[in-house]
Amino acid sequence: MPIKIITTEDGSHSLFDENLNETYHSTRGAKGESLHVFVKEGLEHWVTKNAAKEAIKILEVGLGTGLNAFLTAQFATAKKKKIHFTSLEPFPIAREIYQHLNFYQSEEEKDLLMKIHASDWEEVIHLSQDFSLYKTQSTLEKYESDELFDIIYFDAFAPSKQPEVWSLDNLKRCHDLLEKGGVLTTYCAQGQFKRNLTEVGFDVETLQGAMGKKEMVRGVK
């Protein structure tokens, strides 16, 4: 298979796609990167600005290993926040891959990760009292929604590997899918990407990157 499990520097797994010659997460630390870029600078940041809001709607571009969904589900339970999580993934990883990922530390956490991957597609699944998941195999280009989101986790492969996902049209689509004050957060800090975010209407913040990386980006609508 062209996708192999690798171990990153913080001990957590990532995947390496031989066809793209690209990893799914930072080799310096998959879990550390996700916690910093998406949970801390996306979810936690938004919650501090909107503490009174009862339910949070998140759109993820790229389910991948399921790590972001897994960490977000844990946050929902720990903080008692209702989170509705929608994830786009046109190319789901196979069971023989995801069943060996090591993100969990208990049987309960393992069960959560397996449910994220094994749950039905195109259907809302309640994985806990506070966390619901909707997975769709749609691409961002084709995704349509009548609802607006509070946060977008933009976790696609790098612009050099999948430039079409980072297109101006897709970033405009992300802007349109967000509530006013909503945030888009990503590990990428490419100059052209930041200029494109500004062009479609985001206020762009360049932040400290994860796991030794110099920069990351948060866009605010």
Residue pairs with C-beta under 8 A, 6 or more apart in sequence:
1 94
1 97
2 17
2 18
2 19
3 15
3 16
3 17
3 18
3 93
3 94
3 97
4 15
4 16
4 18
5 13
5 14
5 15
5 16
5 97
5 100
5 101
6 13
6 14
6 15
6 16
6 23
6 27
7 13
7 14
8 14
8 25
8 26
8 27
8 28
8 29
8 30
8 31
9 27
9 28
9 29
9 211
10 28
10 29
10 30
10 31
10 32
10 211
11 31
11 102
12 25
12 29
12 30
12 31
12 32
12 67
12 102
12 103
13 30
13 65
13 100
13 101
13 102
13 103
14 23
14 24
14 25
14 26
14 27
14 30
14 65
15 23
15 24
15 25
15 64
15 65
15 93
15 97
16 22
16 23
16 24
17 23
17 24
17 157
20 157
20 161
20 162
21 161
22 157
22 158
22 161
24 30
24 64
24 65
25 33
25 34
25 64
25 65
25 67
26 32
26 33
26 187
26 210
26 211
26 213
28 210
28 211
28 212
28 213
29 210
29 211
30 65
30 67
31 67
31 71
31 103
32 210
32 211
33 187
33 210
33 211
33 213
34 67
34 68
34 71
35 71
35 210
36 209
36 210
36 211
36 216
37 185
37 186
37 187
37 209
37 210
37 216
38 68
38 71
38 72
38 153
38 155
38 185
39 68
39 71
39 72
39 75
41 185
41 207
41 216
41 218
42 151
42 153
42 183
42 185
42 218
43 56
43 58
43 72
43 75
43 151
44 75
45 183
45 185
45 218
46 56
46 150
46 151
46 182
46 183
47 56
47 79
47 81
49 181
50 150
50 181
53 150
54 82
55 82
55 83
55 84
56 81
56 82
56 83
56 84
56 150
56 151
57 83
57 84
57 86
57 147
57 148
57 149
57 150
57 151
58 72
58 83
58 84
58 85
58 86
58 149
58 150
58 151
58 152
58 153
59 86
59 87
59 88
59 145
59 149
59 151
59 152
59 153
59 177
60 68
60 69
60 85
60 86
60 87
60 88
60 152
60 153
60 155
61 88
61 140
61 152
61 153
61 154
61 155
61 156
61 165
61 174
62 87
62 88
62 89
62 153
62 154
62 155
62 156
62 157
63 69
63 87
63 88
63 89
63 92
63 135
64 89
64 93
64 155
65 93
65 98
65 101
65 103
66 98
66 101
66 103
66 113
66 116
66 117
67 101
67 103
68 153
68 155
69 85
69 87
69 116
69 133
70 103
70 104
70 109
70 112
70 113
70 116
72 83
72 85
72 131
73 83
73 85
73 112
73 116
73 127
73 128
73 131
73 133
74 109
74 112
75 81
75 83
76 82
76 83
76 128
76 130
76 131
77 128
77 129
77 130
77 131
80 130
81 130
82 130
82 131
83 130
83 131
83 132
84 124
84 132
84 134
85 131
85 132
85 133
85 134
86 133
86 134
86 135
86 136
86 145
86 149
87 133
87 134
87 135
87 136
88 136
88 137
88 138
88 139
88 140
88 143
89 135
89 136
89 137
90 137
90 138
90 139
92 117
92 121
92 135
92 137
93 117
95 117
95 118
98 113
98 114
98 117
99 114
101 113
103 109
103 113
104 110
104 112
104 113
112 127
112 128
115 125
115 127
116 127
116 133
119 125
119 127
119 133
119 135
120 135
121 135
121 136
121 137
122 134
122 135
122 136
122 137
123 134
124 132
124 133
124 134
125 132
125 133
125 134
125 135
126 132
127 133
136 143
139 165
140 156
140 165
140 170
140 173
140 174
141 164
141 169
141 170
141 173
143 173
145 177
148 177
148 178
148 179
148 182
149 177
149 178
149 179
149 182
150 178
150 179
150 182
150 183
151 182
151 183
151 184
151 185
152 174
152 177
152 178
152 182
152 183
152 184
152 185
153 185
153 186
154 174
154 184
154 185
154 186
154 188
155 186
155 187
156 162
156 165
156 166
157 165
158 188
159 165
159 166
159 188
159 190
159 192
159 193
164 170
166 188
166 193
166 196
168 196
168 199
168 200
171 196
171 197
171 200
171 202
172 200
172 201
174 184
174 200
175 184
175 200
175 201
175 202
175 219
175 221
178 184
178 221
179 221
180 221
181 220
181 221
182 220
182 221
183 218
183 219
183 220
183 221
184 197
184 202
184 218
184 219
184 221
185 216
185 217
185 218
185 219
186 216
186 217
186 218
187 209
187 210
187 213
187 216
188 216
188 217
189 206
189 209
189 214
189 215
189 216
189 217
193 217
194 204
194 206
194 217
197 204
197 217
197 219
198 204
201 221
202 219
202 220
202 221
203 219
203 220
203 221
204 217
204 218
204 219
205 217
205 218
205 219
205 220
206 215
206 216
206 217
207 215
207 216
207 217
207 218
208 214
208 215
208 216
209 215
209 216
210 216
